[in-house]
Amino acid sequence: MKLAKRDQRAILLLAPLVVILLIRLGVGDSGAQVAEANVDTVDMAEKKLAKYRQLAATVPGKEAVLKQANADVTAKENGLIAADTAQQAQAQLLQVIREFGKKEGIDARGGEFGPVRPLSADYGEVTVSVQFECGIEQLVNFLAALTSEKQLLASSDMRITSANARQKTVLVRLSLSGVVPRKLVPEQQKGLSPF
């Protein structure tokens, strides 16, 4: 089909008008989309800002809780045996036993150092065992005095047998444990049992 000259001229004149019209319509829609996107972005930014302000408002409260928790941990860790090595911690533990023993008239000589074991992810346990002979009232006073010690100590094993029925003395084997930082506990190789 062949177009007439008149139709060809009309198409040539209308074609640029149609292109201009399409361009204007496209830009108009793009402008509306850009304006709409800017509104969404501003709304979203305002919501994010409000959220960040809420988070920032909670920071002082969280810092206060953290400060209190650190103070609690520090207060509780005052009872740890402070030493550079596990052997020094065991020697301090033995010294505590001897000092309290002297106050009660108990001669706690010697001492066996037990294995250093992990107590938790952050702490370890050192153990010292001593053997002595004393009266039952001396033993009770000795154990009561141990509870007043500021260090975290506990008797982990105690064996009491009769030593002299006439003098009413008992033979005591006492194992005392203390808490140390985990860094003093030697690392165990995997697959090896400590027993």
C-alpha positions as CSV (number, residue, x, y, z in Angstrom):
1,M,0.0,0.0,0.0
2,K,1.3,3.3,-1.1
3,L,0.7,6.5,0.8
4,A,-0.3,9.6,-0.9
5,K,2.0,12.6,-0.9
6,R,-0.4,14.5,1.4
7,D,-0.4,11.6,3.9
8,Q,3.4,11.4,3.8
9,R,3.7,15.2,4.6
10,A,1.2,14.8,7.5
11,I,3.3,11.9,8.9
12,L,6.5,13.9,8.6
13,L,4.9,16.8,10.4
14,L,3.1,14.7,13.1
15,A,6.1,12.4,13.8
16,P,8.2,15.0,15.5
17,L,5.1,16.2,17.5
18,V,4.4,12.6,18.6
19,V,8.1,12.2,19.7
20,I,8.0,15.5,21.6
21,L,4.7,14.5,23.2
22,L,6.1,11.1,24.3
23,I,9.2,12.7,25.7
24,R,7.1,15.2,27.7
25,L,4.8,12.4,29.0
26,G,7.8,10.3,29.9
27,V,9.6,13.1,31.7
28,G,6.3,14.0,33.5
29,D,6.0,10.4,34.7
30,S,9.6,10.3,35.7
31,G,9.4,13.5,37.5
32,A,6.3,12.2,39.4
33,Q,8.2,9.0,40.2
34,V,11.3,10.9,41.3
35,A,9.1,13.1,43.5
36,E,7.3,10.1,44.9
37,A,10.7,8.3,45.5
38,N,12.0,11.4,47.3
39,V,8.9,11.4,49.6
40,D,9.4,7.7,50.4
41,T,13.0,8.3,51.0
42,V,12.3,11.2,53.3
43,D,9.7,9.2,55.2
44,M,12.0,6.3,55.5
45,A,14.9,8.5,56.7
46,E,12.6,10.1,59.3
47,K,11.6,6.7,60.6
48,K,15.2,5.6,60.7
49,L,16.1,8.7,62.5
50,A,13.4,8.1,65.1
51,K,14.6,4.6,65.6
52,Y,18.2,5.7,66.1
53,R,17.1,8.3,68.6
54,Q,15.2,5.6,70.5
55,L,18.4,3.5,70.5
56,A,20.5,6.4,71.6
57,A,18.1,7.1,74.4
58,T,18.7,3.6,75.8
59,V,22.5,3.9,75.8
60,P,22.8,5.6,79.2
61,G,20.7,3.0,80.8
62,K,22.6,0.2,79.3
63,E,25.9,1.8,80.3
64,A,24.6,2.1,83.9
65,V,23.7,-1.6,83.9
66,L,27.1,-2.5,82.4
67,K,28.9,-0.4,85.1
68,Q,26.9,-2.1,87.8
69,A,27.6,-5.6,86.4
70,N,31.3,-4.8,86.2
71,A,31.3,-3.6,89.8
72,D,29.5,-6.8,90.9
73,V,32.1,-8.9,89.1
74,T,35.0,-7.0,90.5
75,A,33.5,-7.3,94.0
76,K,33.1,-11.1,93.6
77,E,36.5,-11.5,92.0
78,N,38.2,-10.0,95.1
79,G,37.9,-13.5,96.5
80,L,40.1,-15.0,93.8
81,I,43.5,-16.2,94.9
82,A,45.9,-13.7,93.2
83,A,49.0,-15.4,91.9
84,D,51.2,-15.5,88.8
85,T,51.2,-19.4,88.7
86,A,49.0,-22.2,89.9
87,Q,51.8,-23.4,92.2
88,Q,52.0,-20.0,93.8
89,A,48.2,-20.1,94.3
90,Q,48.5,-23.5,96.0
91,A,51.3,-22.2,98.2
92,Q,49.1,-19.3,99.3
93,L,46.3,-21.7,100.0
94,L,48.6,-23.8,102.2
95,Q,49.7,-20.6,104.0
96,V,46.1,-19.8,104.8
97,I,45.6,-23.3,106.3
98,R,48.7,-22.9,108.4
99,E,47.8,-19.4,109.7
100,F,44.3,-20.5,110.7
101,G,45.7,-23.7,112.2
102,K,48.1,-21.7,114.4
103,K,45.3,-19.6,115.7
104,E,43.5,-22.7,116.9
105,G,46.6,-24.5,118.1
106,I,46.6,-27.0,115.1
107,D,50.0,-28.0,113.7
108,A,49.2,-28.4,110.0
109,R,52.5,-29.5,108.6
110,G,53.3,-30.7,105.1
111,G,50.8,-30.5,102.4
112,E,49.9,-32.2,99.1
113,F,49.1,-30.2,96.1
114,G,46.3,-31.6,94.0
115,P,45.7,-31.1,90.3
116,V,44.7,-27.6,89.0
117,R,41.3,-28.1,87.3
118,P,39.0,-25.9,85.3
119,L,36.0,-24.7,87.3
120,S,34.2,-22.9,84.6
121,A,35.0,-21.0,81.4
122,D,36.6,-18.1,83.4
123,Y,37.9,-19.7,86.6
124,G,40.0,-22.6,87.8
125,E,40.4,-24.5,91.1
126,V,43.5,-25.3,93.0
127,T,43.5,-27.9,95.8
128,V,45.8,-28.5,98.8
129,S,45.5,-31.4,101.3
130,V,46.9,-31.4,104.8
131,Q,46.7,-33.9,107.7
132,F,46.7,-33.0,111.4
133,E,45.6,-34.1,114.8
134,C,43.5,-31.9,117.0
135,G,40.5,-31.8,119.3
136,I,37.0,-31.7,117.8
137,E,36.4,-28.2,119.2
138,Q,39.6,-27.0,117.5
139,L,38.5,-28.5,114.2
140,V,35.1,-26.8,114.5
141,N,36.7,-23.5,115.3
142,F,39.2,-23.9,112.5
143,L,36.5,-24.6,109.9
144,A,34.4,-21.6,111.2
145,A,37.5,-19.4,110.8
146,L,37.9,-20.5,107.2
147,T,34.5,-19.2,106.4
148,S,35.5,-15.8,107.5
149,E,38.3,-15.7,105.0
150,K,37.9,-13.1,102.2
151,Q,39.2,-15.5,99.6
152,L,36.8,-18.0,97.9
153,L,37.7,-21.2,99.8
154,A,35.9,-24.4,100.4
155,S,36.7,-27.8,101.9
156,S,36.5,-30.2,99.0
157,D,37.3,-33.3,101.0
158,M,37.5,-34.1,104.7
159,R,38.2,-37.4,106.5
160,I,38.0,-37.6,110.2
161,T,39.1,-40.6,112.2
162,S,39.5,-41.1,115.9
163,A,43.2,-40.6,117.0
164,N,43.2,-40.8,120.8
165,A,40.1,-41.7,122.7
166,R,41.5,-40.7,126.1
167,Q,42.5,-37.2,124.9
168,K,39.5,-37.0,122.6
169,T,41.5,-36.0,119.6
170,V,40.8,-36.8,116.0
171,L,43.0,-37.3,112.9
172,V,41.9,-35.0,110.1
173,R,42.7,-35.1,106.4
174,L,41.4,-31.9,104.9
175,S,41.5,-30.8,101.3
176,L,40.9,-27.1,100.8
177,S,40.1,-25.7,97.3
178,G,40.4,-22.1,96.2
179,V,39.3,-20.2,93.0
180,V,41.9,-18.8,90.6
181,P,41.6,-17.1,87.2
182,R,41.3,-19.6,84.3
183,K,44.7,-18.4,82.8
184,L,46.4,-20.4,85.6
185,V,44.8,-23.6,84.5
186,P,47.0,-25.6,82.1
187,E,45.4,-26.4,78.8
188,Q,44.6,-30.1,78.3
189,Q,45.3,-31.8,75.1
190,K,42.3,-33.2,73.3
191,G,41.7,-36.9,73.7
192,L,43.8,-37.1,77.0
193,S,42.0,-37.7,80.2
194,P,43.3,-36.0,83.4
195,F,42.8,-39.3,85.2
